[in-house]
Amino acid sequence: QVQLVESGGGLVQAGGSLRLSCTASRSIFSINAMGWYRQAPGKQRELVAQITKDGSTNYADSVKGRFAISRDNAENTVNLHMNSLKPDDAAVYYCHAYFNLANYWGQGTQVTVSS
């Protein structure tokens, strides 16, 4: 089992930055992959960024060059650094973990980008 607690969402102007954090209830060394998904109203949930146990990363094309995912192993935390935010980035962002063939989700954190 993995519990995920997110923080860091909020309101930001277009062009601004935010950092989202996701803290896991167990050592992230044991978690195969962690990442962030987002879901805007009326749209499907989509992958934003992912980082695997060995440090490999994967990004949605729409955020490449603007977002960066990182791990803090000592804090069992995965961070998503979001720069040059656009109104299209506004959504509920969910932390995700894939562990022991199961998917785990955080409760979601709202990101609002004003134009």
C-alpha positions as CSV (number, residue, x, y, z in Angstrom):
1,Q,0.0,0.0,0.0
2,V,1.1,3.5,-0.7
3,Q,-0.5,6.7,0.5
4,L,0.2,9.9,-1.4
5,V,-0.1,13.4,-0.1
6,E,0.1,16.3,-2.5
7,S,0.8,20.0,-1.8
8,G,1.6,23.1,-3.7
9,G,-1.3,23.9,-6.0
10,G,-2.8,27.3,-6.2
11,L,-3.4,30.3,-8.4
12,V,-0.7,31.8,-10.6
13,Q,-0.6,34.2,-13.5
14,A,0.3,33.0,-16.9
15,G,4.1,32.9,-17.3
16,G,4.5,32.2,-13.6
17,S,5.8,29.1,-11.7
18,L,4.6,26.6,-9.2
19,R,6.0,23.6,-7.5
20,L,3.9,20.6,-6.7
21,S,5.1,18.1,-4.1
22,C,4.0,14.5,-3.5
23,T,5.1,12.7,-0.3
24,A,4.7,8.9,-0.2
25,S,4.0,6.8,2.9
26,R,6.9,4.5,2.1
27,S,10.4,4.7,0.7
28,I,10.2,5.8,-2.9
29,F,13.2,3.5,-3.6
30,S,10.7,0.7,-3.5
31,I,8.2,2.4,-5.9
32,N,8.6,1.4,-9.6
33,A,7.4,4.8,-10.9
34,M,5.9,8.0,-9.7
35,G,4.5,10.8,-11.6
36,W,1.9,13.5,-12.1
37,Y,-1.3,13.4,-14.1
38,R,-3.8,16.2,-14.6
39,Q,-7.4,16.5,-15.5
40,A,-9.2,19.6,-16.7
41,P,-13.0,20.0,-16.8
42,G,-14.5,17.9,-19.6
43,K,-11.2,16.3,-20.5
44,Q,-9.6,12.9,-19.8
45,R,-6.9,12.5,-17.2
46,E,-3.5,12.7,-18.9
47,L,0.1,12.0,-18.0
48,V,2.1,15.1,-17.3
49,A,5.5,13.7,-16.1
50,Q,6.8,10.5,-14.7
51,I,10.0,9.4,-13.0
52,T,11.0,5.8,-12.6
53,K,13.0,4.1,-9.8
54,D,16.2,4.3,-11.9
55,G,15.6,8.0,-12.5
56,S,14.4,7.9,-16.1
57,T,11.9,10.6,-16.9
58,N,9.0,11.0,-19.3
59,Y,7.0,14.2,-20.2
60,A,3.9,15.1,-22.1
61,D,4.9,16.9,-25.3
62,S,2.9,19.9,-24.1
63,V,5.1,20.5,-21.0
64,K,8.5,19.5,-22.3
65,G,11.0,22.3,-21.6
66,R,8.7,23.9,-19.1
67,F,8.1,21.3,-16.4
68,A,10.7,19.2,-14.5
69,I,10.1,16.2,-12.3
70,S,12.5,15.3,-9.5
71,R,12.9,13.0,-6.6
72,D,14.0,13.7,-3.0
73,N,14.8,10.3,-1.8
74,A,15.5,11.4,1.8
75,E,12.0,12.9,2.0
76,N,10.2,10.3,0.0
77,T,9.0,13.1,-2.2
78,V,8.5,13.7,-5.9
79,N,8.4,17.3,-7.0
80,L,7.0,18.8,-10.2
81,H,8.5,22.2,-11.0
82,M,6.2,24.0,-13.4
83,N,7.5,27.1,-15.3
84,S,6.1,29.4,-17.9
85,L,2.6,28.3,-17.0
86,K,-0.2,28.7,-19.5
87,P,-4.0,28.9,-19.1
88,D,-4.1,25.4,-20.7
89,D,-2.1,24.0,-17.8
90,A,-5.0,24.7,-15.4
91,A,-6.3,21.4,-14.1
92,V,-6.5,19.2,-11.0
93,Y,-3.1,17.6,-10.7
94,Y,-2.9,14.1,-9.3
95,C,0.2,12.3,-7.9
96,H,0.5,8.7,-9.1
97,A,2.5,5.8,-7.9
98,Y,2.9,2.3,-9.5
99,F,3.9,-0.2,-6.9
100,N,3.6,-4.0,-6.8
101,L,1.4,-4.1,-9.9
102,A,-1.1,-1.6,-8.5
103,N,-1.8,2.1,-9.1
104,Y,-2.2,4.6,-6.3
105,W,-3.4,8.2,-6.5
106,G,-3.3,11.2,-4.4
107,Q,-6.4,13.3,-3.7
108,G,-5.5,16.0,-6.3
109,T,-4.5,19.6,-6.1
110,Q,-5.9,22.4,-8.1
111,V,-3.7,24.5,-10.3
112,T,-5.4,27.7,-11.7
113,V,-3.6,29.9,-14.3
114,S,-5.0,33.3,-14.9
115,S,-4.4,35.0,-18.3
